[in-house]
Amino acid sequence: MGKKRSSEDVDESNTHAKKGKVSETAEFNGTVFKAMLKEPTKAMKGLETFITTAKKLPCSDLYDVVEGYIKISMECSEIFKLLEGDKQKESEMMVIFQSLEMILLRTASDLSHFSMVGSTIVKKAVSSIMKLIQTSLHSENHRFVRQCLSFLSAMVSQGADTAREVFSHFHFTKGLSALAKRKDKMGRPDVRMAYIQFALSILVSGDNATIGQLLEMKDFLPDILSSGLKEDRLSIVNLILSTLQTKVVQSKAISKTQKVRFFTPSLLAQIASLYRWNGIVDASTDDSKMAENAEEAGKMVVRELVHNFLLDLCCSRKHGISFYDPSFGTAGRAGNIVLLQFVVGLKQATEDDLVSDLVVNILRVSPDVLPRFFKETQYSFTPRLKSAWTDNITLLKKIYESQPEVSKAFQTREVVPLPRLLSMVLVTSLPPVCNKAFFTQGINFTNAVVQHTTLSLMSFLLKRAQRNIEFCLDRSVWLGSDLYTPANMEDFIQQYSEALGKVLPDMTSIVSKWQSLTKKEKGANEGDAKEAATKVEQPGPPGPESPEVILLKALILQVMCLYQKVVPHLVSQSRFDFSKLLKGIVSEKGMREEVPPVLQHHILQLALDLPASKFSWFRVQDHVETEAGSGEKSVFFLLLKMFVSSNNSHLKISTRKLVVKVLKDSGVFEYTWSELELWLNHLLKLEPDQQDTVIHFLERVLVCLVCNPVVLVCLVCNPYTYTDKVASLVQDAAFLQANLSGQDGDTASIPISHIDDVLDMVDVIMEGSEGETEELGPALSDDLILQTFPFSAVVPAVLEARNKLPATYRTEKGVVYDYMATVLCDVLHCQRDPLPLSLALLQYDKELDSSEDPPHPSIIHLHHYYTTWLPQQAREHLTTYSQGASALLEDSFRRRLEERLAAMAMAEYPVAAKQILLYIKTTVDNFSMLSIDTGLLALNVLMGVLQGLVLRLQSPQEQTEATEVEPVVAAETEPVGRSRD
């Protein structure tokens, strides 16, 4: 029947040919196909028709000949019978294999209910024609070899059992590796593609045991990945990577050891070659922006594919091949040797951002590899003027930036000896290539780029070390630790600092670089490096510095600050006088305009960070730019000039902090440093033309106050003299109060004994003020401090200096008197007990009263004011003026309050509050001397003022007439309610 129909189709005219072919296809069913296979002359025609039809299936308009055939021939014996015989033509075998492939593809997909048919075909093929298939793989006919491989892939795709069946009977010989190299130069489907599909089909369909056996074979998958992967089609690359990722990397059934054995360093290198993929784009990308350039879009897709694959493989603790080494490579174990060899072989890390990211992430996850990586890598880190070197340093910084700021070595679950712990912390905080020779050579290199790169790296590493030190100093962490105590961590910090100090240049080298930059900018020759540490020519550039010099100097200052925080012993070993750096940013006229603010900021920060002993604040320098006839000035004088002349708010704040730090570190102001804020605040309120006069006077007083005789050049004083005077005044006040209250001497001597004990402690502090002050005995209570140090030693020093001023000052430089009176008035307002300070003022005023020249008006006004707090018996005949509490009840008082409040800054509120509290205390103390009505009204007014002040602080933007706050007496020094008129 089939033959007759075939003849009829041949005899039909051309006009009816198409209709005849459709009819033939429609009537081609399983029975017809089986009958054709039994006739040798029609078998090949039947197979070709079967293949043509099967390619269109499944289709609702066509009869499913595949299903029809396997229903009546479940073993497909008719097709297998065609392979019997001694010699078979390759063309016939190719059609036979393709027919079987068509059946297997359907039984593995939509005809899965006929899976037994597929299994039967596979078993029969394995038992009868497997040798024929393997022999056929060595054919020179590319199409035939591809068909054999496709048939094998279809056999494997039937399921885990058939995959295991094929895999166990297939002989994977070394000769098969040639199939991975048989590629089509034109990019058409080739043998290699079919060979890859066969290999991947085993991974997809095979069970865990089969996949494990496949991974153990060193001549199958590795040959595919090592031969032309970089030139494969985009679709093939995607198929390979996605299959390996899902079936191998992310498979829980594949152990980490199996993965490590399979993914060797050389195999990883072949996969990494896909970063430079140059194959054919045979798949569309989702990136519409790259549609115009498909080749570039394809490269980007492949690069992202391989990058994500390698990140998952090399960096994932859960799926990847990375082992955790709790010793960070310090225990001597082999560790992640595969990853080590892989990252060492990545030569493009400095040129390719994705490769760089891969290296950085591998070393982040496996820090034990870090030391060996830098020992074995081909990258050179010896400072030199080449872009390759700067690229290498950039990679190094990226690697260590990815490491945790605080070393994970501190998270150990067992006690590690401190030397071992130190080695573990150094792994992630100090690159092995960074030693003293590296840093010294880098900062002394003749090129600014190399110098900047080296200093930048130093700053980066020191900041990381500082984070570790700060963590170790956090007592809250170690108080609750079962492994280490705060004392252990203090020992560790010392060892850590010493270890870092061995690889860092000494401070002499850093200072020498500062000097060389200054001399280079000025066109002078560099001096000897060692001499620079003890005697550096003062920088004073005549004009603006170049940007590169500014950047280098800023980095040097940053490094100096970090030295103090990380390796303070290197700073303490230096003999350089760092106050000379301040001379470079300020002169007697004020801030140098040619010095950039960034350098001013860093120099001030350095002065704040370094110990006071590293600066000669009160010694007159040898190299100072001064005005003609003005005389030499100390660094502290220049510091005060900088404070008042700076227009930058940040610089002014830093300068204020520095002034307070300098004086506080002297030991004289250990407990009264807050009073210094008053002297500085009122200094800023002066007019610019008045500030210079006051600074000269104030600097002389403070230099005389804090300097030792051996240090002072012009003024030779005993710094303890004024401290003793304060103590004497406190004792006098105690005796006076005791006498007025009728106490005996023994009772009054109790607080005095406390004063003597505290003063002994102050002497010790002052004697050791050049170094670190150790804690002596129990801390002083706030009450004891206020009783012992009601005001600072600067008060008697200023008053004594005031009394010694020449008479010309009263007329020519009266601002000095006004300034002193204003500050002393604020100091008085801050007293809890104003009697000691009032006695001090009275004592020094008596000296003026005995002189022939009349006192300055501000002295008289202040004198009238402070006598309010003197007992009547202690007052002199000139101090009887006082209006008392009745002044608070006058209408003018409220009016002046409102006016003063409108002009008062927020910073003045604390002193104002203390002044109100002082008035309240004074009113209460004198309540018995007032009438009941007057006393109650006065207290009511004062409490209302205090309440209004608090309300205004809570809502500073609200302006209400009901707010009443007693002003700080800044421009007036008479008692409350008294007009200056």
Disulfide bonds with the S-S distance in Angstrom:
Cys704-Cys717 2.05
